[in-house]
């Protein structure tokens, strides 16, 4: 039996604020609780939608263990109060996990396997370290030179990209400064409000006098990473941290972070049934592999592929969220493809805003969707490099 290809519409898109790891505002907030906040925030945007029609929840997570293990997707949706008829699966494509979740949801809807799916991402880099609690690489990685890049730290891959694409330390620092400046300007203008769901932080403190536990609550509504006091002088004084004579520093790299994001993707049938106004259509997705030791250049292969699938050209893109894993790789991609810098990260990127790994795709997708609507733009793209040598890109169209 053949099925007619359907459009996949995004009807809700939100994210939590992003906290700095490991000592920021979400240091004691579980990632599944961040996911709960994002899920509830997305559902609140479509109050007429009956949650019982949601078929599945696909959640990206880059290090799915400990507090974000045990199929965090299913646990999160149940804790969020969704019906137990809704399925849940956790997916991992490292930094592109959240974007992959969106693509998987859209594909299921396109082929008629589902009519409503939640696509999300969550990550706590405060609670779960970058490599996990028990990293164990396959020793055969070291048998062949071409596989050694798998074992490289992300910072070393950025150094390799900086060398090969001749990205100077000064250019990296200037790029980093601009990320903070754009993010601060966007915060001050209130541009992140439509895409952000506030999170209630609950903290418990022992009272040594009374012997009781005091509970304090506060609301987190703004990203913690952007710094108004960042200067080029301060950035230039930072030491390289991945190579003795390198150029990649903590200041021109993405921040380790905590956060979550969620989108609701539906078919035209659901739009009509519940009288929903679509925010955007998800047009295309691509993933391409590159040598692991220069993983940061991945978007330069994924972007043309996603554009070809969508039948669009690079100049058609009105807004591009290029995840700033490192200034070195972001600049290399921009220069290699000749991207229009006026439409790349207009509100800053991961250097200022943070990069909670598997959540970033869902978080920045919310940014794209709301930015297109706020600015009356047509096409937006989200793209990122991915550990072990990949690039991913997804294209959105405002409806």
MIVEXTI-868173 format. One record per residue: residue in one letter; x negated, y negated, z negated of N, C-alpha, C in turn. Coordinates in steps of 0.1 Angstrom, whole numbers, plus 2048, in hexadecimal, padded with zeros to 3 digits. Layout:
N
aXYZXYZXYZ;...
END
This chain:
399
x7F880C8008008008007F77F4800;x7F97EB80A7F17DF80B7F77D3803;x7EF7CB7FD7F47BF7F67EF7B27FD;x7F87A87FD7F479C8037EB7947F9;x7E178E7FE7D87867F67DF77A7F1;x7DE7787E47E576C7DD7DA7627D9;x7DF7567D77D774B7D17D674E7C2;x7CA74A7BC7C874A7AE7C873C7A8;x7D27397A07D372B79B7CF72A78C;x7C87207897C471D77B7CE713775;x7D571876B7E070F7657DC709757;x7D170E7527CC7097457BD70B744;x7B670173E7A870273D7A36FA731;x79D7007287986F971C78B6FF717;x7856F870D7796FD7077786F86F9;x7716FE6F176E6F86E47636EE6E5;x7606E56DB7546DD6DB7486E76DB;x73D6E26DF7316EB6DF7286E76D3;x7256F06CB71D6EE6BF70E6F26C1;x7056EB6BA6F76EE6BC6F46FB6B3;x6EB7036B96E770F6B16D870E6AE;x6D47136A36DB71C69A6E171468D;x6DF70768C6E37006806ED6F5682;x6F56F768D6FF6ED69070C6EF689;x7176E868E7246E868872B6F6688;x7276FF69172D70C69272471768C;x71A71368571171E680717729678;x72372567172A72F66973773366F;x73972F67C74673268274473E68C;x74C74868A74A75469274E7516A1;x7477586AA74A7566B875875A6BC;x75D7656B576A7696B977575F6B4;x7717576A977A74D6A577A7416AF;x76E73E6B476D7346BF7757386CB;x7757456CE77D74A6D978C7486D6;x79074B6CA79E74A6C67A273B6C8;x79A7326C479D7246C679F7206D5;x7967256DD7977226EB7A37296F1;x7A77356EE7B273C6F37BF7346EF;x7C07316E27CC7296DE7CD71C6E5;x7C17156E77C17096EE7C670A6FC;x7C27147037C77177117D6719711;x7DA7227087E97257087F1718705;x7EC70F6FC7F37036F97F56FA705;x7ED6FC70F7EE6F371B7FA6F8724;x7FF70472280A70A72A81470F721;x81B70771A82570B70F831713715;x83471172283F71972883B72772C;x82E72A72D82A73773182C741726;x83374C72983575771F82875F71F;x822760713815768712817776715;x82377B71582578971882378D727;x82278372F82078673E811786741;x8087837377FA7837397F5792739;x7EF7957447EB7A37467DE7A773F;x7D479E73F7C77A173A7C0795735;x7B579772D7AC78C72A79E79172D;x79778973578978D738780782732;x77778672976F77D722760780724;x75977572874B77772A74377571D;x73877C71B73077B70F722781713;x71877971170A77D71670378770C;x7067866FF70078F6F670B7956EE;x71379F6F371F7A46ED71C7AE6E2;x7187A96D77157B26CB7187AA6BE;x7177B16B37197AB6A67267A36A6;x7267976A273278F6A073A78D6AD;x73378F6B873A78E6C573A79B6CD;x7397A66C57397B46CB7477BA6CA;x7487C76CC7547CF6CA75F7CA6D3;x75C7C76DF7667C16E976C7B56E3;x7647AA6E276979E6DD7757986E4;x77779C6F07837976F879079C6F2;x7917A96EF79D7AE6EA79F7A96DB;x7947A96D47967A56C679A7966C5;x79478E6CE7977806CE7A577D6D2;x7AA7846DC7B87816E07C27856D6;x7C07906CF7C97956C57C978B6B9;x7BD7866B57BC77D6AA7C276F6AE;x7C376C6BB7C97606C07D87616C0;x7DD76D6BD7EC76E6BD7F27726CA;x7EA7766D47F077B6E07F77896DE;x80178C6E68077996E57FD7A56E7;x7FF7B06E07F67BB6E17F77C26EF;x8017BD6F78027C37047F77BD70E;x7F07B27097E67AC7127D97B4710;x7D37B871B7C67BF71B7BB7B6718;x7AF7BB7167A37B37147977BA717;x78E7B371E7817BA7227767AF721;x76A7B371C75F7AA71B7557AD726;x7507A372D7477A573873A79D736;x72F7A273B72279C73971B79A746;x71978E74A70F78A75570677F74F;x7027817436FA77773C70076973E;x6F975F7436FE75174370A74F74C;x70C75975571875775E72376075A;x72376474D72E76D74973C767749;x73D75A74574975374574F751753;x74674D75C74A74B76A74E758770;x74776376D74A77077275877476E;x75B77176176977475C77476D764;x77176076877B75977077C75F77E;x771763784771769791779776791;x77677E78677D78B78578C789783;x79077F77B79E77C7797A5778786;x79E76F78E7A376A79A7A57767A4;x79B77F7A579C78A7AE7A77937AC;x7AA79679F7B579F79B7C279979F;x7C378C79E7CF7857A27D17847B1;x7C67827B87C67817C77CB78E7CD;x7C77997C87CB7A67CE7D87AC7C8;x7DE7A47BF7EB7A87BA7EB7B27AE;x7DF7B47A87DE7BE79D7E37B7790;x7E47AA7907E87A37847EE796788;x7F679077F7FC7837827F8778778;x7F277C76D7EE7727637E277875B;x7D777175B7CB7767547C476B74D;x7C076D7417B776373A7A976673D;x7A175C74179375E74478B75473A;x78275A73377C75272876D756726;x76774F71C75975271875774E70A;x74F75570374B7506F573D7556F2;x73674D6EA7297506E67257486D9;x71F74F6D07197496C470A74C6C4;x7027426C86F37446C76EE7416B9;x6F773C6B06F373B6A26F374969B;x6FE75169F6FF75E6986F976969F;x6F77686AC6F17736B46E676D6BC;x6D97726B96CD76C6C06CD76F6CE;x6C57676D66C47676E46C37756EA;x6BA77D6E46B878B6EA6C07966E2;x6C97916D96D079B6D16C879F6C5;x6CF7A76BD6C87AA6B06BE7B56B1;x6BF7BD6BC6B57C86BE6B17C96CC;x6AA7C06D26A67C06E069D7CC6E2;x69F7D36ED6987DF6F06977E16FF;x68C7DC70568A7DC7146867EA718;x68A7EE7246867FA72A6777F972D;x66E80272866080172A65C802739;x6658087416628097506617FC757;x6677F17506657E47556577E0758;x64E7E67506407E27516387EB75A;x63F7F57606387FE7696347F8777;x63C7EE77B63A7E878863A7D9787;x6317D278E6307C478D63C7BC791;x6447C279A6507BB79F65B7BB795;x65A7C378A6647C37806607BB773;x6547B677364F7AF7676587A3763;x65D79D76E66679176C672793763;x6767A07626827A375A67F7A074B;x6727A274866E7A073A66A792736;x66978974066677B73E670774735;x66C76C72C67576372567A75972F;x68675472C68C74A73568473E737;x67C73A72D67472E72E668731738;x66373D73865974074165E740750;x66A74475266F74375F671735764;x67472C75A67571E75E668718761;x65D71C75A65071875E64C71D76C;x65072976F64D72E77D654726787;x66072278566871A78E66270C78F;x65E7067846586F978464B6F978D;x64370478B6377057936397077A2;x6427107A56457147B364C7087BB;x6557017B465C6F77BB6576E97B7;x64B6E97B16446DC7AE64C6D27A7;x6536D679C65B6CD7946526C8788;x64F6BB7886466B577E64D6B4770;x6446B37666496B17596516A4758;x64C69A75E65368D75D66168E763;x66269576F66F69677567969E76C;x6736A876567C6B075C6816A8750;x67869F74B67C69774068668C744;x68468775068D67C75569B683757;x69B68F75C6A869675E6AF699751;x6A769D7476AC6A07396B2694733;x6AB6887346B067C72F6BE678735;x6BF67A7426CB6767496D667F745;x6D368C7426DE69573D6E4690730;x6DC68B7276E168671A6E867971D;x6E36707256E96637276F766572E;x6F866E73770567173E70F677734;x70A68072C71368772271867D718;x71067471371466A70971E66070F;x71C65C71B72565372273365A724;x73366772773F66E72974767071C;x73F67271174567370474C666700;x74565B70274A64E6FF75664A707;x75664F71376264C71C76E655719;x76C65F71177666970E779673719;x76F67572277267E72D77368D729;x76D69171E76E69F71A77B6A2713;x78369970F78E69B7077986A570D;x79B6A471A7A56AC7207A16BB720;x7946BD72178F6CB72278C6D1715;x78C6CA70A7876CF6FD7936D16F3;x7926DD6EC79B6E16E17936E06D4;x7976D86CB7906D66BE7916E46B7;x7866E66AF7856F26A67856EE698;x78D6F469078D6F26817826FA67B;x7786F467476D6FB66E7716FC65F;x77070965A77370B64C76670F645;x76370863B75670B63475970D625;x75271761F75471B611748718609;x7497125FE73E70E5F57417135E7;x7377195E073971C5D27377105C9;x74070F5C073F7045B673970A5A9;x72C7065A772570D59C72B70958E;x7326FE58E7386F958174470157E;x74D70258775A70858575A717588;x75071B59074F72959475972D59F;x75F7235A57697255AF7637235BD;x7697285C77657255D576D71A5DA;x76670F5DF76D7045E576D7055F4;x7797035F977B70460877C6F660E;x7746F36187756E661F7776E962E;x7806E16347836E26427806D5649;x77C6D665577A6CA65D77C6CE66C;x77F6C46747826C76827766C368A;x7726CB6937676C869D76E6C66AA;x76C6BA6B07726B76BC7696B26C7;x75C6B06C47526AB6CD7456B36CE;x7406B46DA7336BB6DC7286B56D3;x7206BE6CD7166BA6C47086B76CA;x7066BB6D66F96BA6DC6F46AD6E1;x6FD6A56E86F86996EE6F268F6E4;x6E66896E86DF6806DF6DE6726E5;x6E46686DF6E365B6E46D56556E2;x6CD65B6D86C06556D56B565B6DD;x6B86646E66AD66A6EF6A76606F8;x69A6606F869265770168865F709;x68465971467965F71C66C660715;x66A65770C65E65770465E6636FA;x6696656F466A6716EA66967E6F2;x67067F6FD66F68B70566168E70A;x65A68470E64D68671364368B709;x6466896FC63D68C6F163E69B6ED;x6496A16F264C6AF6EE6426B96F4;x63E6C36ED6346CC6F263B6D76FA;x6346DC7056396E770C63A6F3703;x6446FB7046467066FA645714700;x64471570D64372271363672671A;x62E71C71D62171E72361871371E;x60B71771C60170E71660070171E;x60070272B5FF6F673360B6F473B;x6176F77356236F773D62A6E973C;x6366E874163E6DC74264C6DD73C;x64F6E973865D6EC73365D6EA724;x6656E171F6656DE7106746E170B;x6756E06FE6826E16F868B6D56FC;x6856CA70068D6BE7046926BF712;x68B6C671B6906C77296966D572C;x69A6DC7216A16E97226AF6E871C;x6B76F27206C56F271A6C46F570B;x6CE6F07046CF6F36F66D57006F3;x6D07076E96D77136E46E470E6DD;x6EF7156DF6FC7106DB70671A6D8;x7117156D271D71E6CF7297186D5;x7327206DB73E71B6E07467256E8;x7527216ED75B72A6F47637226FE;x76872870877172271277B72C717;x78772771B79173072079972972B;x79C7317367A572D7417B0737742;x7BB7337487C673C74B7C873B75A;x7C77477607C874876F7D4750772;x7DD74B77C7E975177F7EC75178E;x7F67597927FB75A79F80574F7A2;x80974E7AF8147447B28217497AC;x8237567AB82F75B7A4831756796;x82675578E826750781828741781;x82273A78A82472C78B83372978C;x83A73079584872D79785173278C;x84D73D78785674377C85673B76F;x84B73476C84A72D76084871E762;x84A71A76F84A70B77383D70576E;x83270B77282470676E81E6FD778;x8176F37748106EB77E8016EF77E;x7FD6F478A7EF6F978A7E56ED789;x7DA6F07837CF6E67827C66E878E;x7C36F47927BA6F679D7BC7057A2;x7B67077AE7B57157B37A67197B2;x7A47267B079672B7B07947317BE;x78B72B7C578972E7D47807397D6;x7747397D076A7437D37607457C8;x7597507C974E7537BF74375B7C7;x7377587C372C7607C87217627BE;x71A76D7BF70F7707B67047757BF;x6F87717BE6ED7757C66E17777BD;x6D87817C16CC7847B96C077D7BE;x6B777A7B56AA7747B869F77B7B0;x6927797B268877F7AA68A77B79B;x68A78479268C78178468377677E;x67677678366D76C77D67075E781;x67975C78B67D74E78F68D74E78F;x6927537846A17557846A8747785;x6A173C7816A872F7816AC72A78E;x6A67307996A972B7A66B67327AC;x6BC73B7A46C77437A96D273B7B0;x6D672F7AB6E17287B16DF7247C0;x6D27237C46CF71F7D26D472A7DC;x6D57377D76DA7427DF6E97437DD;x6EE7417D16FC7437CF7057387D5;x70072C7D47087217D970C7227E8;x7037257F17077267FF710732801;x70F73C7FA7187487FB7267447F7;x72773D7EC7357397E773B7307F1;x7337277F673971D80073D72480C;x73672E81173A73581D74773D81B;x74874380F75474A80C76074180C;x75E73580776972B80676C724813;x76372681C76471E82976170F827;x75870C81E7556FE81B7466FB81D;x7436EE81E7356EA81F7316E3812;x7246E281071E6DC8047246CE802;x7256C780D7296B980B7386B8808;x73F6C380874E6C380474F6C27F5;x7446C67EE7456C67DF7466B87D9;x7506B57D27526A87CB74C6A87BD;x74A6B47B77456B57A973E6C37A8;x7326C27A372A6CF7A17256CF793;x7296DA78C7236DD77F7186E7781;x70B6E27816FF6EA7826FA6ED774;x6FB6F876F6F76FB7616E86F8760;x6E56EF7566D76EB7546D06F474A;x6CD70174F6C670A7466B9703742;x6B26FD74C6A66F674B6A66EB755;x6A06DF75269F6D475C6976D9768;x68D6E17666856E677168D6ED77B;x6956F777769D6FF7806A86F7787;x6AF6EE77F6B96E67846B46DD78F;x6A96D678D6A36CE79769E6D67A3;x6996E27A16956EA7AC6A06ED7B5;x6AC6F17AF6B86F47B76BD6E87BF;x6BE6DD7B86C26D07BE6BA6CC7CA;x6AD6CD7C86A46CA7D36A46D47DF;x6A46E07DB6A46EB7E56B06EA7EE;x6BC6E87E96C86E87F06CC6DA7F5;x6C56D07F06C96C27F36D66BE7EE;x6D96C27E16E66BF7DB6E76B07D9;x6F36AB7DA6F669D7D76F669A7C8;x6EC6947C46EA6927B56F56897AF;x6FC6827B770767A7B27136827AD;x71468F7B271F6977AE71B6A37A5;x70E6A47A27086AE79A7086AA78B;x7106B17837106AE7747126A0771;x71D69A77672068B773722688764;x72569375C72769074E71C698745;x71069A74B7066A17447076AF746;x6FD6B77416FD6C57426F86CC735;x6F36D87376F06E072B6E46DB723;x6DC6D37296D06CD7226D66C4716;x6E16BD7196E76B470F6F36BB708;x6FB6C27107076C870B7066D5704;x6FB6DD7086F96EA7036FD6F570C;x6F87017096FA70D7126FD71970A;x70971B70670D7276FE70E734707;x70473670F70274271770F74771E;x71575271972075872072D750720;x72D74571873973D717738731721;x72C72E72672A72272E73272273B;x73472D74173B72D74E74A72974C;x75072E74175E72A73E75E71B739;x75471773175470972C7536FF738;x7497027417476F874B7516F9756;x75870575776470576076F6FC75C;x7716FB74F77B6F27497776E374D;x76A6E174C7656D37507686D075F;x7656DA7677686D87767766D5778;x77F6DE77378D6DD7767936D0771;x78F6CB7657956BF76078E6B2767;x7826B476B77B6A97727816A6780;x7856B178778B6B07947986A8792;x7A06AC7887AD6A57877AC697782;x7A36957797A168777379C67D77E;x79468278778E67979179467B79E;x79F68279F7A76847AC79D6897B7;x7956937B478C69A7BD7926A77C2;x78C6AC7CD7926B87D378A6C57CF;x77D6C57D17756D27CF76A6D07C5;x7696DA7BD75F6DB7B27586E87B2;x74C6E87AE7446F47AD73D6F679F;x73C70279B73570678F72A710793;x71E70D78F713716793709717788;x7027237876F872477D6EE72F781;x6E272F77B6D873977C6DC744771;x6D77507736DA75B76A6CE763767;x6CC76775B6C176F7566BF77C75E;x6B37807606AE78C7686AF789777;x6B277D77A6B17797896BE779790;x6C777078D6D376F7956D8760795;x6E075D79E6E775179F6F67537A1;x6FE74B79C70D74C79E71373F7A1;x71E73F7A97257327AC7337357AE;x73C72C7A974A72D7AB74F71F7B0;x7597207B975F7137BF76E7127BB;x7717067B777F7027B37856F87BC;x7926F87BE7996EE7C67A46E87BD;x7A46DB7BC7B06D57B57BC6D67BD;x7C76D97B57D46DB7BC7DD6CF7B8;
END
